[in-house]
Amino acid sequence: QVQLVESGGGLVQPGRSLRLSCAASGVIRSINVMGWYRQAPGKQRELVATITSAGSTNYADSVKGRFTISRDNAKNQVFLQMNSLKPEDTAAYYCNLVFIRSREAYWGQGTQVTVSS
């Protein structure tokens, strides 16, 4: 069984930064994609950023140039550095892990990010 645990959310003023972390435990297959998604109240869950086990990254247009995704394969962790935060970044942020070959997908419980003055 795979478990994902996020941390690092909170309340921050516009223009400030936050760093989210996600730790995966269990049987982690080496070829995978880890990522961050977010869901604001009344909206659908949307992609924020993903990173493959080989290090290839993908970002939503709304966060390009402000957010950076990274990972530590040895520790099965993924991070999201969020700079220049805006009120529209307010959402619950979810960690995601997908095993490429089997297409198994796992989600964390979510961590709340609120950007407000």
Order of alpha helices (4+ residues) and beta strands (2+ residues): beta-beta-beta-beta-beta-beta-beta-beta-beta-beta-beta
